[in-house]
Amino acid sequence: MKKIFLLATALLVIGVACKDKKEPPRKEPVNKVAPAPKPDTIAQKVEEPKPEPKPVPQEPDKYFLIAGSFSNQNNAESFKKELTGQGFKSEVIIRNWGENSDFYKVSYMGFSNRKEAINKMQQERTQPGKEDVWVLVKK
């Protein structure tokens, strides 16, 4: 009976010792394809930017309010500088043909619309010092 008891104990010790034994790590196959990464955000539809509308080309000024007319170009340039200093978009208009072609006209406002120019001229004539303002049509 001692032999059986001894043999049973030995088998028990061997059995317990075998259970604790770890298996060697398995090697991963070399050509294994990695799974695609999961997106961390939700895809949203992006609106394409709309092209900005092209600006409508403004017609060049054709009607000008004339504040003065000079036979001497230096006097016209001096008056133009004075009006520009007051904040007006002034220019000296020279005509090489027609009546009064030998005068330098100094404008201080320009319009592309005839009606607007006439209305502004009438408003300006009511102010002191601007009673002689007139409209020049530049062709």
C-alpha positions as CSV (number, residue, x, y, z in Angstrom):
1,M,0.0,0.0,0.0
2,K,2.9,2.3,0.6
3,K,3.9,1.7,-3.0
4,I,0.5,2.7,-4.4
5,F,0.4,5.7,-2.2
6,L,3.9,6.7,-3.2
7,L,3.1,6.2,-6.9
8,A,-0.2,8.2,-6.6
9,T,1.7,11.1,-5.0
10,A,4.4,11.0,-7.7
11,L,1.7,11.1,-10.4
12,L,0.0,13.9,-8.7
13,V,3.2,16.0,-8.4
14,I,4.0,15.3,-12.1
15,G,0.5,16.2,-13.2
16,V,0.5,19.4,-11.3
17,A,3.9,20.3,-12.6
18,C,2.8,19.8,-16.2
19,K,-0.2,22.0,-15.9
20,D,1.9,25.1,-15.0
21,K,4.1,24.7,-18.0
22,K,3.5,27.5,-20.5
23,E,3.2,27.0,-24.2
24,P,5.8,28.7,-26.4
25,P,4.5,31.9,-28.1
26,R,3.0,31.4,-31.5
27,K,4.8,33.2,-34.4
28,E,2.6,35.5,-36.5
29,P,2.7,34.8,-40.2
30,V,4.9,37.3,-42.0
31,N,2.5,38.1,-44.9
32,K,-0.5,38.9,-42.7
33,V,-2.4,42.0,-43.8
34,A,-3.2,44.5,-41.0
35,P,-6.8,45.5,-40.8
36,A,-7.7,49.0,-42.0
37,P,-7.8,51.6,-39.3
38,K,-11.2,52.7,-38.2
39,P,-12.0,56.3,-38.8
40,D,-12.1,58.3,-35.6
41,T,-14.5,60.9,-37.0
42,I,-17.7,60.7,-39.0
43,A,-17.5,61.7,-42.6
44,Q,-19.5,64.8,-43.4
45,K,-20.4,66.2,-46.8
46,V,-18.3,69.3,-47.5
47,E,-20.0,72.0,-49.6
48,E,-17.9,73.2,-52.5
49,P,-17.3,76.9,-52.3
50,K,-19.6,78.9,-54.7
51,P,-17.7,81.1,-57.1
52,E,-18.1,84.8,-56.3
53,P,-20.2,86.7,-58.8
54,K,-18.2,88.7,-61.2
55,P,-18.6,92.4,-60.5
56,V,-20.6,94.3,-63.0
57,P,-18.3,96.6,-64.9
58,Q,-19.2,100.2,-64.0
59,E,-19.6,102.5,-66.9
60,P,-17.0,105.2,-67.1
61,D,-18.1,108.7,-66.0
62,K,-19.5,110.7,-68.9
63,Y,-21.2,113.6,-67.1
64,F,-19.1,115.9,-65.0
65,L,-20.0,118.8,-62.6
66,I,-17.7,121.6,-63.5
67,A,-16.7,124.0,-60.7
68,G,-14.5,126.2,-62.8
69,S,-13.1,126.8,-66.3
70,F,-9.7,128.4,-66.9
71,S,-7.7,129.7,-69.9
72,N,-4.4,129.0,-68.0
73,Q,-3.6,125.4,-67.2
74,N,-1.6,126.3,-64.1
75,N,-4.7,127.9,-62.6
76,A,-6.8,124.9,-63.4
77,E,-4.2,122.5,-61.8
78,S,-4.1,124.7,-58.7
79,F,-7.9,124.7,-58.4
80,K,-8.0,120.9,-58.9
81,K,-5.5,120.5,-56.0
82,E,-7.7,122.7,-53.8
83,L,-10.8,120.6,-54.6
84,T,-8.9,117.3,-54.1
85,G,-7.8,118.6,-50.7
86,Q,-11.5,119.1,-49.8
87,G,-12.1,115.4,-50.6
88,F,-13.5,115.6,-54.1
89,K,-12.4,113.4,-57.0
90,S,-11.3,116.3,-59.2
91,E,-9.8,116.3,-62.6
92,V,-8.8,118.8,-65.3
93,I,-10.7,118.1,-68.6
94,I,-9.1,119.3,-71.8
95,R,-10.9,119.3,-75.1
96,N,-8.9,119.8,-78.3
97,W,-11.9,120.4,-80.5
98,G,-15.2,122.3,-80.5
99,E,-16.4,125.4,-78.8
100,N,-14.4,126.5,-75.7
101,S,-11.6,124.1,-76.6
102,D,-9.0,126.6,-75.3
103,F,-10.3,126.3,-71.7
104,Y,-9.3,123.9,-69.0
105,K,-12.4,122.7,-67.2
106,V,-12.1,121.5,-63.5
107,S,-14.6,118.9,-62.5
108,Y,-15.3,117.7,-58.9
109,M,-17.9,115.0,-59.5
110,G,-18.5,112.5,-62.3
111,F,-21.6,110.5,-63.2
112,S,-22.3,107.7,-65.7
113,N,-26.1,108.6,-65.6
114,R,-27.3,111.9,-67.1
115,K,-30.3,112.2,-64.9
116,E,-28.2,111.8,-61.7
117,A,-25.8,114.5,-63.0
118,I,-28.6,116.9,-63.7
119,N,-30.3,116.3,-60.3
120,K,-26.9,116.8,-58.4
121,M,-26.2,120.0,-60.4
122,Q,-29.6,121.4,-59.3
123,Q,-28.9,120.5,-55.7
124,E,-25.4,122.0,-55.8
125,R,-26.6,125.3,-57.3
126,T,-28.7,125.9,-54.2
127,Q,-25.6,126.1,-52.0
128,P,-23.7,129.4,-51.6
129,G,-20.6,129.6,-53.8
130,K,-21.8,126.9,-56.2
131,E,-24.4,128.8,-58.2
132,D,-22.4,128.6,-61.4
133,V,-21.9,124.8,-61.4
134,W,-22.7,123.2,-64.8
135,V,-22.7,119.8,-66.4
136,L,-20.1,118.8,-69.1
137,V,-20.9,115.8,-71.3
138,K,-17.7,114.0,-72.2
139,K,-18.1,112.0,-75.5
